[in-house]
Amino acid sequence: MGLKPALEKGGSGVFDVTVDGELIFSKHAVGRFPTHDEVLDKLPRAY
């Protein structure tokens, strides 16, 4: 896929998934961790 994932330290239970600086999932907003499919489905088609 050509992706280079990286884990960035957060705080206060924040778990956000971003791609190229764009937020694609926020645990804070939804109240739970994402499923694998939720993350994969939101990746831009270029990946």
N, CA, C and O atoms as CSV, one atom per row, in Angstrom:
chain,resi,resn,atom,element,x,y,z
A,1,MET,N,N,0.813,-1.203,0.000
A,1,MET,CA,C,0.000,0.000,0.000
A,1,MET,C,C,0.852,1.261,0.000
A,1,MET,O,O,0.368,2.327,-0.381
A,2,GLY,N,N,2.079,1.168,0.408
A,2,GLY,CA,C,2.932,2.334,0.413
A,2,GLY,C,C,2.744,3.249,1.613
A,2,GLY,O,O,3.228,4.381,1.609
A,3,LEU,N,N,2.053,2.778,2.628
A,3,LEU,CA,C,1.833,3.581,3.825
A,3,LEU,C,C,2.962,3.372,4.813
A,3,LEU,O,O,3.549,2.292,4.886
A,4,LYS,N,N,3.260,4.413,5.569
A,4,LYS,CA,C,4.247,4.324,6.628
A,4,LYS,C,C,3.578,4.758,7.927
A,4,LYS,O,O,3.646,5.929,8.299
A,5,PRO,N,N,2.927,3.815,8.625
A,5,PRO,CA,C,2.232,4.183,9.850
A,5,PRO,C,C,3.219,4.580,10.945
A,5,PRO,O,O,4.349,4.096,11.002
A,6,ALA,N,N,2.754,5.471,11.804
A,6,ALA,CA,C,3.563,5.908,12.938
A,6,ALA,C,C,2.646,6.146,14.122
A,6,ALA,O,O,1.528,6.639,13.970
A,7,LEU,N,N,3.126,5.794,15.289
A,7,LEU,CA,C,2.384,6.024,16.518
A,7,LEU,C,C,2.905,7.305,17.151
A,7,LEU,O,O,4.102,7.445,17.404
A,8,GLU,N,N,2.004,8.225,17.400
A,8,GLU,CA,C,2.375,9.474,18.047
A,8,GLU,C,C,1.758,9.514,19.428
A,8,GLU,O,O,0.564,9.261,19.590
A,9,LYS,N,N,2.563,9.828,20.415
A,9,LYS,CA,C,2.087,9.869,21.789
A,9,LYS,C,C,1.031,10.957,21.957
A,9,LYS,O,O,1.220,12.098,21.534
A,10,GLY,N,N,-0.072,10.587,22.576
A,10,GLY,CA,C,-1.141,11.527,22.882
A,10,GLY,C,C,-1.312,11.613,24.382
A,10,GLY,O,O,-0.451,11.168,25.141
A,11,GLY,N,N,-2.397,12.173,24.798
A,11,GLY,CA,C,-2.661,12.271,26.217
A,11,GLY,C,C,-4.147,12.243,26.492
A,11,GLY,O,O,-4.952,12.428,25.579
A,12,SER,N,N,-4.516,12.016,27.728
A,12,SER,CA,C,-5.912,12.052,28.169
A,12,SER,C,C,-6.812,11.065,27.435
A,12,SER,O,O,-8.001,11.333,27.258
A,13,GLY,N,N,-6.263,9.921,27.001
A,13,GLY,CA,C,-7.073,8.908,26.332
A,13,GLY,C,C,-7.421,9.233,24.893
A,13,GLY,O,O,-8.288,8.587,24.305
A,14,VAL,N,N,-6.759,10.221,24.322
A,14,VAL,CA,C,-7.021,10.593,22.933
A,14,VAL,C,C,-6.462,9.510,22.014
A,14,VAL,O,O,-5.322,9.075,22.177
A,15,PHE,N,N,-7.265,9.082,21.054
A,15,PHE,CA,C,-6.826,8.137,20.028
A,15,PHE,C,C,-7.428,8.616,18.728
A,15,PHE,O,O,-8.604,8.380,18.451
A,16,ASP,N,N,-6.621,9.288,17.932
A,16,ASP,CA,C,-7.051,9.803,16.638
A,16,ASP,C,C,-6.266,9.106,15.544
A,16,ASP,O,O,-5.084,8.807,15.711
A,17,VAL,N,N,-6.921,8.849,14.434
A,17,VAL,CA,C,-6.256,8.298,13.264
A,17,VAL,C,C,-6.271,9.383,12.202
A,17,VAL,O,O,-7.329,9.874,11.810
A,18,THR,N,N,-5.076,9.753,11.740
A,18,THR,CA,C,-4.970,10.769,10.700
A,18,THR,C,C,-4.203,10.211,9.508
A,18,THR,O,O,-3.343,9.343,9.660
A,19,VAL,N,N,-4.522,10.713,8.329
A,19,VAL,CA,C,-3.820,10.371,7.099
A,19,VAL,C,C,-3.496,11.667,6.399
A,19,VAL,O,O,-4.389,12.456,6.089
A,20,ASP,N,N,-2.221,11.887,6.151
A,20,ASP,CA,C,-1.768,13.129,5.503
A,20,ASP,C,C,-2.335,14.360,6.201
A,20,ASP,O,O,-2.722,15.333,5.553
A,21,GLY,N,N,-2.377,14.304,7.524
A,21,GLY,CA,C,-2.855,15.436,8.308
A,21,GLY,C,C,-4.365,15.552,8.426
A,21,GLY,O,O,-4.860,16.464,9.089
A,22,GLU,N,N,-5.108,14.649,7.796
A,22,GLU,CA,C,-6.574,14.684,7.842
A,22,GLU,C,C,-7.090,13.645,8.839
A,22,GLU,O,O,-6.723,12.472,8.768
A,23,LEU,N,N,-7.932,14.077,9.757
A,23,LEU,CA,C,-8.516,13.187,10.752
A,23,LEU,C,C,-9.531,12.262,10.090
A,23,LEU,O,O,-10.480,12.721,9.453
A,24,ILE,N,N,-9.322,10.942,10.247
A,24,ILE,CA,C,-10.283,9.999,9.668
A,24,ILE,C,C,-11.042,9.229,10.740
A,24,ILE,O,O,-12.061,8.607,10.441
A,25,PHE,N,N,-10.562,9.258,11.998
A,25,PHE,CA,C,-11.296,8.635,13.092
A,25,PHE,C,C,-10.856,9.264,14.402
A,25,PHE,O,O,-9.670,9.510,14.617
A,26,SER,N,N,-11.823,9.523,15.276
A,26,SER,CA,C,-11.544,10.083,16.593
A,26,SER,C,C,-12.255,9.266,17.665
A,26,SER,O,O,-13.485,9.228,17.707
A,27,LYS,N,N,-11.483,8.612,18.533
A,27,LYS,CA,C,-12.074,7.869,19.644
A,27,LYS,C,C,-12.843,8.814,20.556
A,27,LYS,O,O,-13.889,8.448,21.092
A,28,HIS,N,N,-12.335,10.019,20.733
A,28,HIS,CA,C,-12.998,11.002,21.589
A,28,HIS,C,C,-14.401,11.327,21.061
A,28,HIS,O,O,-15.348,11.438,21.840
A,29,ALA,N,N,-14.530,11.477,19.757
A,29,ALA,CA,C,-15.820,11.836,19.161
A,29,ALA,C,C,-16.808,10.671,19.190
A,29,ALA,O,O,-18.007,10.883,19.371
A,30,VAL,N,N,-16.313,9.438,19.013
A,30,VAL,CA,C,-17.183,8.266,18.881
A,30,VAL,C,C,-17.327,7.504,20.196
A,30,VAL,O,O,-18.335,6.835,20.423
A,31,GLY,N,N,-16.311,7.606,21.064
A,31,GLY,CA,C,-16.378,6.945,22.362
A,31,GLY,C,C,-15.874,5.506,22.375
A,31,GLY,O,O,-16.121,4.766,23.327
A,32,ARG,N,N,-15.173,5.116,21.325
A,32,ARG,CA,C,-14.636,3.752,21.248
A,32,ARG,C,C,-13.499,3.727,20.234
A,32,ARG,O,O,-13.312,4.660,19.453
A,33,PHE,N,N,-12.751,2.635,20.270
A,33,PHE,CA,C,-11.689,2.456,19.285
A,33,PHE,C,C,-12.297,2.026,17.951
A,33,PHE,O,O,-13.370,1.423,17.931
A,34,PRO,N,N,-11.630,2.325,16.844
A,34,PRO,CA,C,-12.155,1.924,15.539
A,34,PRO,C,C,-11.914,0.441,15.278
A,34,PRO,O,O,-11.022,-0.165,15.871
A,35,THR,N,N,-12.707,-0.130,14.396
A,35,THR,CA,C,-12.430,-1.477,13.902
A,35,THR,C,C,-11.407,-1.340,12.774
A,35,THR,O,O,-11.198,-0.249,12.243
A,36,HIS,N,N,-10.785,-2.437,12.423
A,36,HIS,CA,C,-9.830,-2.402,11.312
A,36,HIS,C,C,-10.510,-1.914,10.034
A,36,HIS,O,O,-9.961,-1.089,9.304
A,37,ASP,N,N,-11.710,-2.432,9.773
A,37,ASP,CA,C,-12.426,-2.058,8.548
A,37,ASP,C,C,-12.783,-0.575,8.519
A,37,ASP,O,O,-12.753,0.045,7.456
A,38,GLU,N,N,-13.121,0.000,9.673
A,38,GLU,CA,C,-13.445,1.426,9.696
A,38,GLU,C,C,-12.254,2.265,9.249
A,38,GLU,O,O,-12.411,3.246,8.522
A,39,VAL,N,N,-11.080,1.876,9.683
A,39,VAL,CA,C,-9.880,2.619,9.290
A,39,VAL,C,C,-9.576,2.375,7.818
A,39,VAL,O,O,-9.354,3.322,7.064
A,40,LEU,N,N,-9.564,1.111,7.407
A,40,LEU,CA,C,-9.242,0.796,6.020
A,40,LEU,C,C,-10.222,1.423,5.033
A,40,LEU,O,O,-9.817,1.895,3.971
A,41,ASP,N,N,-11.508,1.430,5.379
A,41,ASP,CA,C,-12.514,2.005,4.482
A,41,ASP,C,C,-12.374,3.511,4.322
A,41,ASP,O,O,-12.838,4.069,3.328
A,42,LYS,N,N,-11.749,4.174,5.275
A,42,LYS,CA,C,-11.619,5.629,5.207
A,42,LYS,C,C,-10.299,6.088,4.593
A,42,LYS,O,O,-10.073,7.285,4.422
A,43,LEU,N,N,-9.434,5.138,4.263
A,43,LEU,CA,C,-8.189,5.519,3.623
A,43,LEU,C,C,-8.476,6.001,2.202
A,43,LEU,O,O,-9.322,5.433,1.511
A,44,PRO,N,N,-7.781,7.036,1.772
A,44,PRO,CA,C,-7.973,7.486,0.392
A,44,PRO,C,C,-7.638,6.365,-0.580
A,44,PRO,O,O,-6.749,5.559,-0.308
A,45,ARG,N,N,-8.314,6.305,-1.671
A,45,ARG,CA,C,-8.152,5.226,-2.647
A,45,ARG,C,C,-6.734,5.183,-3.215
A,45,ARG,O,O,-6.320,4.152,-3.744
A,46,ALA,N,N,-5.992,6.265,-3.117
A,46,ALA,CA,C,-4.624,6.285,-3.623
A,46,ALA,C,C,-3.731,5.309,-2.868
A,46,ALA,O,O,-2.680,4.907,-3.368
A,47,TYR,N,N,-4.152,4.927,-1.654
A,47,TYR,CA,C,-3.356,4.002,-0.860
A,47,TYR,C,C,-3.804,2.619,-1.166
A,47,TYR,O,O,-3.271,1.660,-0.609
